[in-house]
Amino acid sequence: MGVGTSTFVIRWINFLTMLLAVAVVVFGVWMSTHHDGCRRSLTLPVICLVSDHVVLHTGGNSGIHSIGQNRHGRLKKVAIGFRFIVTNNGSGHSVDGLRYKEYQLKDYSSWFLKQLNNTHNWKHLKSCLVKSADCNSLSKKYKTLKQYKSAKLTPVEAGCCRPPSECGYPAVNASYYDLSFHPVSSNKDCKLYKNSRQVKCYNCDSCKAGVAQYMKTEWRVVAIFNVVLFLILAKCGEKPIQSLKRAVPPHSYDSLSNEIQLLLVREARPT
């Protein structure tokens, strides 16, 4: 593969990368239109993160000499992002007699703790959770106590719509608990829970943990897409880059690198 052919291939890789970037944005818009306000605010940041990695990859292919360093830097960023989104420890705890898991905020990464314990952030999230159908529709979904006890609640429903099981409050129906019993646990969430639709357990750590689990699950899909995309692009660009290195004499390597960078910068400028 000659220098001209390799340069042509790299240009096409950059072009295809930009098309994929557009696809990521479209995917983000689709996810936003299929979620309510609460979930939309949790989904969009990771779309921006993926778009950023795609742009970094495109920019990294603009020079030959810096490709190795840029690729290493991009790989490191993707690895950090992937670990942050996927490998945190929050996975839920099984409770006897329940078909769903309960979640604890302390199990999640420090980044999640910082974001969810931020007063401004949680005030916004809580306001839209109160208006959402997560808790408000439980009594319609589960008309009898038996149905409710055998239900498989989502992380948000399990954490925000009911008190933790360790509190020992007996459920009267899907939206009401008998709070006359003294809680058998010292968990502060037990005293924070109220049957009011405006309160529920929205101030509880269990609710924040449920939101953290939702974020983790949603973001994992995009994170996997991000890693697969990066590996495909890196593999596609490997052969033409090696061909260029073999074809270019060492003494002219830096000169050609600068020329290609200048050419791609000119192409990127708006006409």
Secondary structure, DSSP 4 states (H G I P E B T S, - for coil): --HHHHHHHHHHHHHHHHHHHHHHHHHHHHHHHTS-HHHHHHHHHHHHHHHHHHHHHHHHTT-STTHHHHHHHHHHHHHHHHHHHHS-S---EE-TT-SSEE--GGGS-HHHHHHHS-HHHHHHHHHHHHHSHHHHTHHHH--SHHHHHT----HHHHHHSS--GGG-PPEEETTEE-TTSPPSS--THHHH--SSTTTTTTTSHHHHHHHHHHHHHHHHHHHHHHHHHHHHHHHHHHHHHHHHHHHS-GGGHHHHHHHHHHHHHHHHS--
